[in-house]
Amino acid sequence: MLLPDRVIKAPFAHTYSIIARDEESGEMGAGVQSHWFSVGKVVPWALAGVGVVVTQSFTNPAFGPLGLEMLGRGASPQETVERLVKEDDGRDYRQLAVIDAQGNTHAYTGSKCTAEAGHICGKNFSVQANMMLKDTVWKAMAGAFEGSEGPLAERMLTALNAAEAEGGDARGRQSSALVVVRGQSTGQVWKDRLVDLRVDDHTEPLKELGRLLKVYRAYESMDAGDAAMEKGDMGAALRYYSKAEEMFPQNEEMVFWHAVGLANNGCFAECVPLFRKAFAMNPNWKVMVPRLVINGLLDLDQERIDRLLNG
């Protein structure tokens, strides 16, 4: 097996990252931050039911798909890392970490990675960093992850924030990314990728990534509300919708579609205040009401439409 781009022509991604697996759910993922544009494009690679790869320092993007392919054929993380590194002429400048669907990990830091550089592999995680301000960054990441609780994405973000608090990248910060996939594949890629967030260029990429993760959780709650509504469980639906609006109160879209869901389930009195709240936030939502009635997405008769729009 020969790797393309065997000389160092790949993007720089001097950075810190974590790959990890949730013991309970089996979910796997990666989190990364760098002083480089669009780090999420080149560093993390993940495939449900298979594993996660991060390639950084002087990155070799081929490590991502080739590493996942090897894991999918049954190679261990150690075998995967060792073979990829062995066949790469730029190995001394590479940093590579791999985790499989069972939580086994292995990592490599080339002898010419820019200091401070290193990695720690633990149970269900590996942290790695290069060009750090201090040689304590990856240790801080490991401790933060092991001491954290909650969903995998939030735990990985905790580790990234610990790296930043410890001094982070000596050059500063620019981009970040979080990805989480299922532990077992459904065979449907769009269902298997649970979290896929990127901040390509920002003065505070981790803060922005944290904000996006909260927005994602709010929409996740909206989806759960829609599912409960379809089952006729109005109590659960309202709880999910309320939770979403509490998490992201300035989002007019959530208010409007919450109102639509109530209207479609015969709760006109309850939906009116929400519709009017959405109209106050953005009058153009009034335009959408008759359009949604026409295409069957909103179940209201003309009398109620007039009361809603003109009352």
Secondary structure by P-SEA (a helix, b strand, c coil): ccccccccccccccccbbbbbcccccccccccccccccccccccccccccbbbbbccccccccaaaaaaaaaacccaaaaaaaaaaaccccccbbbbbbccccccccccccccccccccccccccccccccccccaaaaaaaaaaaaccccaaaaaaaaaaaaaaaccccccccccbbbbbbccccccccccccbbbbbcccccaaaaaaaaaaaaaaaaaaaaaaaaaaacaaaaaaaaaaaaaaaccccaaaaaaaaaaaaaacccccaaaaaaaaaaaccccccaaaaaaaaccccccaaaaaaaacc
